[in-house]
Amino acid sequence: MSIFKHEYRAYTGPLTPLWTRLVVVTRYALAEAWSSRITVGLFIVAIAPAVVFLVGIYLANNPLARALVMRGNPAFEINARYFVNVLATQCWMALVLAAWVAPRLVCFDISDNALPILLSHPISRFGYVLGKFAALFACLSAVTWVPCLLLFAYQGYTSQKPWFLDNLRIAGGMMVGAVLWIVVISLLGLALSSWVKWRVVATGIIFAGVFVPAGVGGIITGILRTRWGFLLNVPVIMTQLWQELLGGPVTMRADFQLPDAAIAAMLMQIKMRIAAPVCQTGRPNTYG
């Protein structure tokens, strides 16, 4: 039968829900991220400090084990300062993991010119980026707030005095602080990876995107003798934010401490600046 005698009609069947399309992107992004043995190795390295902190909590709450291991040395206390160290360590481990995983999620699609095919399906650029972001968020959560809250729960279980309910602020602070950090480094990693085709170069640029502005902020602070240069120093502002969220002592000098409103405004500005390149996902005029 000749083709002009066929009658073509638009598809009128059930449509796939929007959220399931995002789940497809997330599922394949997770498969791509964990297909590398380096990812598994980095995950093991990133989770290792949590095991060390777990041993510390066990020793602090077990007099017999403390007597055998520490041999009379004064016991350390599990408090907000301890969990600030836990959160900070795990968050910096998450940066290492993000610098490896984020380029794998984006660079391969761009270098292989796969984005036109992906975006020809019923999914928008925002949906594509959101699916990648969800995959990266899940990977980083596994080494940040998840082990931190597990350590908090273990401390509440093994403590010989009522501790859990009296220190719920620590758990909430770890959750909020870790999520803020994950959002920042995830958007940063996806944004920088979307502009660089080479994965190794993208990994280095992600580290540079965090520490180069920190160096510039330190120079500004030293030359102008002002605390406002620290606003460019992401490690400094995040450390102060973590300490305040958990109720721990702020280690920075009082005259160098930044107002909470300035920190919040700076983090919001960072997210807004890097969110636009992420949603463009490569060359803006190439894809529909």
Rosetta blueprint (number, residue, H / E / L):
1 M L
2 S L
3 I H
4 F H
5 K H
6 H L
7 E L
8 Y L
9 R L
10 A L
11 Y L
12 T L
13 G L
14 P L
15 L L
16 T L
17 P L
18 L H
19 W H
20 T H
21 R H
22 L H
23 V H
24 V H
25 V H
26 T H
27 R H
28 Y H
29 A H
30 L H
31 A H
32 E H
33 A H
34 W L
35 S L
36 S L
37 R H
38 I H
39 T H
40 V H
41 G H
42 L H
43 F H
44 I H
45 V H
46 A H
47 I H
48 A H
49 P H
50 A H
51 V H
52 V H
53 F H
54 L H
55 V H
56 G H
57 I H
58 Y H
59 L H
60 A H
61 N H
62 N L
63 P H
64 L H
65 A H
66 R H
67 A H
68 L H
69 V H
70 M H
71 R L
72 G L
73 N L
74 P L
75 A L
76 F L
77 E L
78 I L
79 N L
80 A H
81 R H
82 Y H
83 F H
84 V H
85 N H
86 V H
87 L H
88 A H
89 T H
90 Q H
91 C H
92 W H
93 M H
94 A H
95 L H
96 V H
97 L H
98 A H
99 A H
100 W H
101 V H
102 A H
103 P H
104 R H
105 L H
106 V H
107 C H
108 F H
109 D H
110 I H
111 S H
112 D L
113 N L
114 A L
115 L H
116 P H
117 I H
118 L H
119 L H
120 S L
121 H L
122 P L
123 I L
124 S L
125 R H
126 F H
127 G H
128 Y H
129 V H
130 L H
131 G H
132 K H
133 F H
134 A H
135 A H
136 L H
137 F H
138 A H
139 C H
140 L H
141 S H
142 A L
143 V L
144 T L
145 W H
146 V H
147 P H
148 C H
149 L H
150 L H
151 L H
152 F H
153 A H
154 Y H
155 Q H
156 G H
157 Y H
158 T H
159 S L
160 Q L
161 K L
162 P L
163 W L
164 F L
165 L H
166 D H
167 N H
168 L H
169 R H
170 I H
171 A H
172 G H
173 G H
174 M H
175 M H
176 V H
177 G H
178 A H
179 V H
180 L H
181 W H
182 I H
183 V H
184 V H
185 I H
186 S H
187 L H
188 L H
189 G H
190 L H
191 A H
192 L H
193 S H
194 S H
195 W H
196 V L
197 K L
198 W L
199 R H
200 V H
201 V H
202 A H
203 T H
204 G H
205 I H
206 I H
207 F H
208 A H
209 G H
210 V H
211 F H
212 V H
213 P H
214 A H
215 G H
216 V H
217 G H
218 G H
219 I H
220 I H
221 T H
222 G H
223 I H
224 L H
225 R L
226 T L
227 R H
228 W H
229 G H
230 F H
231 L H
232 L H
233 N L
234 V H
235 P H
236 V H
237 I H
238 M H
239 T H
240 Q H
241 L H
242 W H
243 Q H
244 E H
245 L H
246 L H
247 G L
248 G L
249 P L
250 V L
251 T L
252 M L
253 R L
254 A H
255 D H
256 F H
257 Q L
258 L L
259 P L
260 D H
261 A H
262 A H
263 I H
264 A H
265 A H
266 M H
267 L H
268 M H
269 Q H
270 I H
271 K H
272 M H
273 R H
274 I H
275 A H
276 A H
277 P H
278 V H
279 C H
280 Q H
281 T L
282 G L
283 R L
284 P L
285 N L
286 T L
287 Y L
288 G L
